[in-house]
Amino acid sequence: MDLIAESVNNVDAVRTLADAIGLQDYNPWGPDVGQYLDRVESQLGRLNNKATGLATAADLGIPRHLSFSAPAVIRPQVPLHLTGRPDYFPEYPNYISPQELSFVSLPDGYFCDFSSGPLTITPDGKTVLRDYSSHHSQLVYYYEVSVGRLLAQARYVDGTVMPIADDARPTNYCHWMLDWLPRLAALGDTVRRADFFVAVCSLNAPYQRESLRMCGIDPNRIIELGPFETIRAKRLVVPDDFDTWKTHPAHKAAPWTIDYLHSKLGMSALLDGRAGARRPEKIYISRRDASWRRVLNDDELIKHLEGKGYTVITPGELPLAEQIASFARAKRIISLHGAGLANVAFCSPDCSLIEIFPRNRGTPAFCVLAAAVGCSYLTYVSDDVVAGGRADVDDIMLDVDDFMDRCGPYL
């Protein structure tokens, strides 16, 4: 078969390779991508970069530095399902939180944003560290890109570089806040040093730069990597969770994650002059600025909720500090499932969250996050789903009278 062009993303590359070997039952986003690519390699062999090896850090004797240890069990209160338990919620939620975080430190190590995924390469340029790279790392053998050329063109950074961008692309607010940003916690106050740099993909939203500033990263210490761009760092520090597939970023909910977000972003937001103003205690999170997964009769719902003392918040229209402060001050939150609920990480234990879902699609991710901060949690499921092309972008028409009746005691 022909090599895959640079312009093809990693998911479509997996599809192409799966078709080439007749693989039918697979998920190009799922946790078993590495196994599918093992099958591809066994049938097709290595078509490019044949001299580039794949190995784990342990295989090469590279030490692993532990920042946080002891896995934690998140035990949410059994959620109150106002319209019955959705199929995608377990009967008795009980989640293992991946509290552990470690990293490897490579003098003169290489890092590449290879096909929208992290690729960590040893200083000699011969080996990809599979457990510190994307779970699509085997695609290196099927793209028409020469690893040797990438390494020869690598930009040298005279300092410590920590990449935080994984292969969940395009990133959204939830991935950024709950997965990418907390990786900085591994190095503590080292991130404030003038010779420390953070490597990310191209940034496309103001909250990304603002949150990095809150964490102590100056704009001149942000390295944005485009597709297949490569750096070589005097010291490359890579966290170990790039290849750990998760059903949703909020499932992390590790105590160290919550502590880090509170100490860096939460405190900064509450000290911000604008965000420090008096905030409403009851908020409805609207997705009226979104182009998909919306409450189509949002105006009708808002009219009823305003009568109960709720204020409408559209997170995407607010500066980051105001978003965070709005959730931190709230006692009652109502929202359709969406990335803005990552801000539940900043809520107080006396807050309650009612999350609205379409019947056909959802995740208990924010139930876990609510449990991590001590919030009470309720679900309301809408059966009136308006198809949007695929299940995760479907809109809903909410039965507002039924919603207000069922939720009445909790508003």
Secondary structure, 3 states (H helix, E strand, C coil): CCCECCCCCHHHHHHHHHHHHCCCCCCCCCCCHHHHHHHHHHHHCCCCCCCCEEECCCCCCCCCEEEECCCEEECCCCCEECCCCCCCCCCCCCEEECCCEEEEEEECCEEEECCCCEEEECCCCCEEEHHHCCCCHHHHHCECCCHHHHHHCCEEEEEEEEECCCCCCCCCHHHHHHHHHHHHHHHHHHHHCCCEEEEEECCCCHHHHHHHHHCCCCHHHEEEECCCCEEEEEEEEEECCCCCCCCCHHHCCCHHHHHHHHHHHHHHHHHCCCCCCCCCCEEEECCCCCCCCCECCHHHHHHHHHCCCCEEECHHHCCHHHHHHHHHHCCEEEEECCHHHHHHHHCCCCCEEEEEEECCCCCCHHHHHHHHHCCEEEEEEECCEECCCCHHHCEECCCHHHHHHHHHHHC
